[in-house]
Amino acid sequence: MADYTVHEEKVYLNSSTITKQQALYDSLVSRRDELLDLLDLFSKDSQRTEFHESQRKNVINDFNPEIKEAKRLLMNSKRRFEYNFNRC
């Protein structure tokens, strides 16, 4: 049985955490962008520009806090990974 140091174990755990967090972040960004693209598509040649602008703001306000938090967690995980990797 191989004995790993604490830092080596943390590198392994952080790498899987980074992968999961990156997937979550990418998913949130792509969903937001897809919704904004759809709103832009339906707002072309539309008489209800105020409605479409308010919907656009709602989508941005709904997704941006989640995206910001996911990005913060991802960056922290990357920092932890680098710290532990350098300690190996």
C-alpha positions as CSV (number, residue, x, y, z in Angstrom):
1,M,0.0,0.0,0.0
2,A,1.4,3.3,-1.0
3,D,1.6,6.0,1.6
4,Y,0.7,9.4,0.4
5,T,1.4,12.7,2.1
6,V,-1.4,14.9,3.3
7,H,-0.6,17.3,0.5
8,E,-0.7,14.6,-2.2
9,E,-4.1,13.5,-1.0
10,K,-5.3,17.1,-1.0
11,V,-4.1,17.5,-4.6
12,Y,-6.1,14.5,-5.6
13,L,-9.2,15.7,-3.9
14,N,-8.8,19.3,-5.2
15,S,-8.4,18.1,-8.7
16,S,-11.7,16.3,-8.7
17,T,-13.4,19.3,-7.0
18,I,-12.0,21.6,-9.6
19,T,-13.4,19.5,-12.4
20,K,-16.9,19.5,-10.8
21,Q,-16.8,23.2,-10.1
22,Q,-15.6,24.0,-13.6
23,A,-18.5,21.9,-15.0
24,L,-21.0,23.8,-12.8
25,Y,-19.5,27.2,-13.8
26,D,-19.6,26.3,-17.5
27,S,-23.1,25.1,-17.3
28,L,-24.4,28.2,-15.6
29,V,-22.6,30.5,-18.1
30,S,-23.9,28.5,-21.1
31,R,-27.5,28.5,-19.8
32,R,-27.4,32.2,-19.2
33,D,-25.9,32.9,-22.6
34,E,-28.5,30.6,-24.3
35,L,-31.4,32.4,-22.6
36,L,-30.0,35.8,-23.6
37,D,-29.5,34.7,-27.2
38,L,-33.1,33.5,-27.3
39,L,-34.3,36.8,-25.9
40,D,-32.3,38.6,-28.5
41,L,-33.7,36.5,-31.2
42,F,-37.3,37.1,-30.2
43,S,-36.8,40.8,-29.5
44,K,-35.7,41.5,-33.1
45,D,-38.5,43.3,-35.0
46,S,-40.6,43.3,-31.8
47,Q,-42.8,46.1,-30.7
48,R,-42.3,45.1,-27.0
49,T,-38.8,46.2,-26.5
50,E,-39.4,47.3,-22.9
51,F,-40.7,43.9,-22.0
52,H,-37.7,42.2,-23.7
53,E,-35.3,44.5,-21.9
54,S,-36.9,43.7,-18.5
55,Q,-36.7,40.0,-19.3
56,R,-33.1,40.3,-20.2
57,K,-32.3,42.1,-16.9
58,N,-34.2,39.4,-15.0
59,V,-32.1,36.7,-16.6
60,I,-28.9,38.5,-15.8
61,N,-30.0,39.3,-12.3
62,D,-31.0,35.6,-11.7
63,F,-27.8,34.1,-13.1
64,N,-25.0,36.5,-12.3
65,P,-25.0,35.9,-8.5
66,E,-24.8,32.2,-9.0
67,I,-22.1,32.6,-11.7
68,K,-20.1,34.9,-9.4
69,E,-20.2,32.4,-6.5
70,A,-19.3,29.5,-8.7
71,K,-16.4,31.4,-10.1
72,R,-15.2,32.4,-6.6
73,L,-15.3,28.8,-5.5
74,L,-13.5,27.6,-8.6
75,M,-10.7,30.2,-8.1
76,N,-10.3,29.2,-4.4
77,S,-10.1,25.5,-5.3
78,K,-7.4,26.3,-7.9
79,R,-5.5,28.2,-5.3
80,R,-5.7,25.3,-2.8
81,F,-4.6,22.9,-5.6
82,E,-1.6,25.0,-6.4
83,Y,-0.7,25.5,-2.7
84,N,-0.9,21.7,-2.0
85,F,0.8,20.8,-5.3
86,N,3.8,23.0,-4.5
87,R,4.0,21.3,-1.0
88,C,4.3,17.8,-2.5
